[in-house]
Amino acid sequence: MSKTSNSNSRRQFLRNSAIASLTFGILPKVTQANPIAIPLESGSCNPITPDYYGLGPFYTADAPVMVENQLAEASEPGIRLILSGIIQTLDCSAAISNTLIDVWHANNNGAYDNVGFTLRGITYSNAAGFYMIETILPGKYLNGGTFRPSHIHFKITPPGFPTIVTQLYFESDTDIPADAAASITSGPFDATNRIIPIALNGDGKYEGTWDIAIDGNGVVGIADLHTDKGIIYSVAPNPFTDKVVIKYGVFHTSKATIQVFDIQGIVIAILDEQQLQAEKYEAVWNPDANLPAGIYFIGLKLNDLQVHYMKIVKA
């Protein structure tokens, strides 16, 4: 296996581990503030590819903006699915904020709403490049003599850069090998890195992480590729209410800082900023009682380099 494949596998494992216990929360209202710029590591990146089928026959323009990141209403039949990730530059050196993400897919029975906007909507990456969508697992439909695998359509447009149209697929789908688009493993329509694993979280919903590398101007971001220097082992409880215990490791003598970010990428708390020897440590965060419910990030910073983060939810 190549070095790049190892890096990507490690990144996916760490993010899946972090997201496995994530319960979806309402994103706090964006406020006017300057997010902190945190560089991502470049060189271990798979730029997004367009899908062989392109826009397809079921696209409808002018979809509405998702309300509270919900593509599927609570009453929509089907298995709930949460997708999240970060929009990054082509070399994954920085994240891209305010990227337009237009999403549509079939319902639980494999049918598209071609009259209205059910399971159609747009959202934007936030100031730190993150996006999150809650929907359902799409049903399958016949395409000639075979079923198309479960898939979600994406039309992604970074500010001032070209749009790319693609599709996302899911590991262990038995219809992928026979599909004309999802089975492509090389060339301009290679779907390999658009087939992602999903796993059940503690709330009975499936979750998946899909990081998107695309042409655009990088702004800010959070990295998790420097885990040879240190790592966050656990953040608990998750979801939390009034106390969080962060267990982390420092692998080389370093100035270590534990930071807490809100969904906009703004530092709201700094914990345990000190010189530490190579060892395992624990930090405790007692957030303000007035902290809004929603998504937050715990980050480990060593010698001014952000090396790892985990998502956490305020209930």
Summary of the structure (lengths in Angstrom):
residues: 315
radius of gyration: 19.5
end to end distance: 40.8
largest distance: 63.7
contacts: 1015
relative contact order: 0.20
helix: 6%
strand: 37%
